[in-house]
Amino acid sequence: MTTRRPIRVMRIIARLNVGGPAIHVVLLTERLSPPDFESRLVCGHIGPHEGDMAYLADQRGITPVYIVELGRALSPVRDVITLVKLWRQMRRFRPDVVHTHTAKAGFVGRLAAWLAGVPVRVHTFHGHVFHGYFSPAKTRLFLLLERLTARLTDRLITISPALKDELAQTYRIAPADKFAVVPLGLELQPFADTPRHQGSFRARFNIPSDAPLVGIVGRIVPVKNHELFLAMAERVRRAVPNAHFVIVGDGERRAEIEAQVDALRLRDAVTFTGWQHDLKPVYSDLDTLVITSHNEGTPVSVIEALAAGVPVVSTAVGGVPDLLRGGEFGRLVLPNDADALAEAVIAALASPGDQQRSIQAAILAEYDISRLAGDLAALYRDLLSAKRGASRR
């Protein structure tokens, strides 16, 4: 009797920096395991000022393969070295599927997989870098690279319908029928199980227990637009004088944002917490989560906040309107409108949140990690079956 070997999956990401993609790849590497799958995670090292999520891989018993040259920035010499090293890894591991995540890893990873003759090549867009990240010249280069590597890819995955439409229609990365929408999957039950307003986060950072608490969670980088968060905070304080604001995370622009806090005379109302490994106490004590980004895919912070029962206010960018069901699951405002954002936050603080429990249940059902792992397992099998069937003809 012949025993079928597990499907081998090599998952490649530029780095395990704090954010949704790192959580995504670690959980999938853990879930797609023997007897049906054998997964290997390949990544580069984080850059300066970035939070490191390698601890999550350690917690899950995953030992990534690190390629020093694989990082975020384009560099012809380093990229050629990365390409050769990935090709060698693939020739040794002999994966059935190479699945890449993030732009840089997507380019070199799919090219290496094509050169190594890997049967199935898949790439996930967790967002895109075509707006709000780089100069026009660099953006055009990334568009060219994505269009070229799309031709080497069997399936392109987006995490929301809006992102699929944007990539297929606005940026013309590939025809719409080459894309599949596969929403994120996370371990959300711990957030739902944590009682609201426990108080430990407030106590740790000396935030008054009776202060309406508004937070933003994520990297302090240009695309997250923390300036808008502070402009909103100034306006909210006029209507709600005891409101307090927390900036959870860190990044390259922290000094600039702290200077803006001082310029707006908000130092007594704004707390910077740095990176937090355990976000459950944060969401427990928040009264409202705010997203102010210029561009987003599907923010993990929004999913986690809704799973924890926290009302959300966000700019209507990227996949956020899909995630918030056009405003049914949270308040949406136009980008860069501080007045509208402040009004929405004030309304969220004044709302009793009667619908949060039903929203929480819907989020838990839709964004569970088991659903994501099942969706991708089925996709890999279908693509492999199609390739094998084509090779027989």
N, C-alpha and C positions, 0 to 999 in steps of 0.2 A: 504494500500500500504506500503510495507517494504522499508525503505531507507537503502541502503548499507552503512556501516560505512567506513571511510577512511582507507587506508592501513597504518598501524603503522610501522614506521621505527625508530629503535634506531641506531644512528651512533656513533661509539666509536673511539677516537684517544687518543694517549698518552698525548699530550699537544698541546696547540695552540701557538707554537713557530713560529717565522718568517719563512715563507717558503710556498711552493706550497701546501702541504697537508692541512695546516690550512685554507688557502683560499678556497681550494676545499670543505672541509667539511662544512664551514660556508655558502658558496653559495648554496650548495645542501640542507642544512637544511632549508634555506630560500625558495628555489624554490619548493621543494617537500612539499607542504603545503596544507591545506584544500582548496577545498572540497575533493580532491582525496587522499591526503596523510596527515598524522599527524607525524611529525618528532621530535625526541628528540636527542640532542647532549650531549654526555658524554665525559669528558676529565679529565686529571690530571693537575697539575700545572707545569709551566715551571721551568727549572733548572737555576743555576747561570750562568751568562754571556750570557743568551739567550734573544733575543728580544721577546716581548709579543705581540701577535696579537689578544688578547681578545677584543681590541677596535673594531675590525672588526665585531665581534659578536654583540657588543653593538650597533654599527651603524645600524645593520640589525634587531634590535629588538629581538635578540636571547639570551636567558638566559641558558647557559650550566649548566648541572649537573656536579659538580666537585667532584671527588673522590681523596682525598688527596694522597692515597697510589699508585695511578696509575701514573707512570712516565716512564722514558726511561729505567733505569737500572733494571737488574734482581735482585730480592731479595725475597727469598722463603717466609719469613714471610709476607712482604708487599704484595706479589703476591697472597697469600692465602686470605688475607683480601680483596684485590681488587676483587678477584673471588667471594667471598661471597656477597660483596656489589653490584657487577654487577648483580649477580643472583637475589638479592632482588629487584633491580630496574626493572629487566625484569619481575619478577612475579607481580609487581604492574602495570607496563605499558602494559604488554602483547603484545609485538611487534609481527608483522607478519614477519618482516625482521630485522635481526641484520647485520649491515654492518660495518666492522672494517677497520681501516687504521693504518699503521705503525706497526712495528714488535711486540713490547711488547703488545700494545692494541689488536693486532690480535690474539696473543696467549691466553691471559686471556679472551678476549671478546668472542671468538668463543667457548672456553671451557665452559664458563658460559652459553652461548646461547644453547649449546647442553644439558647441565644439566637442563636448564629451559624449554626445549622442544620447543624452538622457531622453527617455521616451516622452515624458509629459512635463511641460514647463508652465507654471502658473505664477501670476503676480497679483498681489493685493495692493490697491490704492487705499490707504487709510485716510487720505486727503490728497492734496496735490500742492506742488510748489510753484504753480504758474501765476499766482497772485499773492502779493504781500510778503514775499520772501527775498527775491533777488532783483538785480538790475534787469532792464529790458533785454540786454544782450545775453546775459546768462540764462534768463527765462527762455529766450528763443532757442538756446543750445539745449536746454532740458527738454523742450518740446520736440526738437528734432530727434534726440536720443530716445525719447519715449515712443515716438512713432516708428522708429527703426526697430526697436526691441519688441514692440507689439507684434511685428511680423514673425518673430521667433517664438511667440507665446501661444499656447493652446487655449488658455482662458484667462481673461482679465477680470478680477473681482473688485467690486466696490462695496462699501459698507452701507450705502444708502441709495435709493433711486435717484435723488437729486444729483449726487456725485456722478452716477453713471451718465445721466443726461448731459451734465457739464463736460465730462471727458469725451463723450462720443460726439456731441453736437457743437459745443462751443470751441473746444480745443482739437477736435478731430483726431484723437489719438488712435482710434480704430473704429470699425463699424459697430453699431449698437449690438448686433447679434454675437459679437465676440465677448461681450461683458456678461457677468452674472452678478446679481446682488445677493450678498451673504452678510447679514447684519452681524455686528460684534457679539461675542459671547463672553461672559464674565462670571466669576463666583460672587453672586450678589446676596445670597441668603444671610451672610453675616451682617451686612448693612441693615437688612430688614429686621433682623433679630435684635439689633442694638436699640434700646429704648431712646425715645426723643428726650432731649434736654437733660442729659445725665449731669452735666456741669463740670466734668473733669478737664475738658479742653479750656473752658473759660477760667477755671481756677489756676491752671498751669500758666496761663498768660495774663493773669490779673485783669480779666475782662469782667465788668459788673454783671451779675446774674440777671439783672432786669433790663439790660441794654439790648434793644433789637440788634441782632448780629447778622451782618451781610458779608459774604466772603467770595473770593475768587481763588480757584485752585489750579495751579499749573506752572509752567515755566515762565520766568520773567524775561520774555523775548519780544521783539518788535511786533510779530504777528498777533500776539495776545492782547495788545493795545491796552496796557494798564493805565495809560493816560486817561482814557475814557472812563475807566472804573473810578479814578480819583475825581474827575470832573463830576461824575454822578454823585460820589460821596459828598462833595461840597454842597450840592443842591439838596440832597436828602437831609443833611444836617440842619438846613434852614427850616424844614418841615418837622423833622423828628430830631430834636436837639441831642437826645441821649443815644442816638444810633451809633454803633461801633462797626468798624470794618476790618477784616482780616485778609491779608495777602499771604496765601499758603503756597510755598514753593520758593524757588530761587532762580537765578540766571544772570546772564551777561549784563542786563540793564538794571539790576537792583539799585545801584548807586544813583542812577538817573531818576528812578521812580521815587527813591527816598528823598531826593532833592525836591521833587515836585510836591511831595507830602509837606515838606517844610514851607515851600513857596505858597501853598494853599492854606497854611496854618492848620493843618489837620493832624499834627503829630500826636495830640492827645486822643485822637479818634481812630487812628490806624495802627494796626499791629502787624509786623512782619514775623512770620513763624519759621521761615526756612523750610527745608524739605521735611515731610512727615511720613514715616514708613507706614504708620497705622492711621488711616483716615477715618475710621469709624467714630472716634470721639469728636473729630472735627465736624462731620455731618450731623452727628447727634445734637450738637449745640448751635449749629447754624439755623437762622430763621429764613434766610434766602441765599441761594447760590446765584452768582452772576457770571455770565460769559460776555466778554466785550470784544471778541476777536474780529480781525479783518477777514479771516478765512479759517474754516474748520472742516474736518471730516465729520466724524461722529464723536464728540468729546466724551471720554470715559467719565470725567467728573460729573457730567449731567446725568449719565446713566446711574452712577453710584448715588448721587444726591437724590434722585427720584426713588431709587430702591430704598433709601433711608427715610423717605417721607418728607424731603425738603423741597419747598417750592423753588422754581427756577425762573430766572429772567435772562434772556439772551438776545444778542444781535441775530438777525435773520440772515445767517451766512451758511454756505456749504450744506452739510447734511443736517444741521440743527433743526430747520423747520420740519423735516421728515421725522426726526426723533421726537419732537414736541407736538407731532400731529397737527401742524399748522396753527398751533396756539392752544390746542385742547389740553395739552399736558404741561404747559408753561407759557409765560408771556414772551412775545417776540416784538422786537423794535428794530427800526432801520439802523444800519451801521452808522457810527459816529454822530448819533443824535443824543447828546447828554441829557437834554431836557426830557425827551421821551423815555430814556432809560431810567432817569430818576423817578418820573411819574409811575412807571411800571413797578419799580422797587417799592415805592411807598404803598402802592396798591397791594403788592404781595405781602408786605408787612402787616397791613391792615386786615388782610383776608384770614378767616379762621382756618383755611386749608381743609375744608370738608371733603374735597375730592381727592386728597392726597392718598388715601388708602386704596381707592380703586385704581389710581394711576400707578401706585406701587405694585399692585398685583399684576397689572398689564406689563409693566417693565420686567418684572421677575420672570414672567412666562416667555417674553419675546427675546430677552438678551441673556439667557442661561448658557453656560459654557457647554453643557451636554448637547444642547441643540446645535451650537456651532460645530462641535467636533463631529456630530452626526452628519451635518450638511456637507462638510468638507470630505469626510470619508466617502460619502456617496458620490461626490463630484470626482474625486480621484479615481474611484473604481469605474465610473462611467467613461472618463477620458482614457484610461488605460484599456478598457474594453474596446473602445472605438479605435484606438491605435492598433491593437492586436488584430481586430477584424479587418482593418484596412491593409495590414501587412500580409494577410492571407489571400487577399484578392489579386 
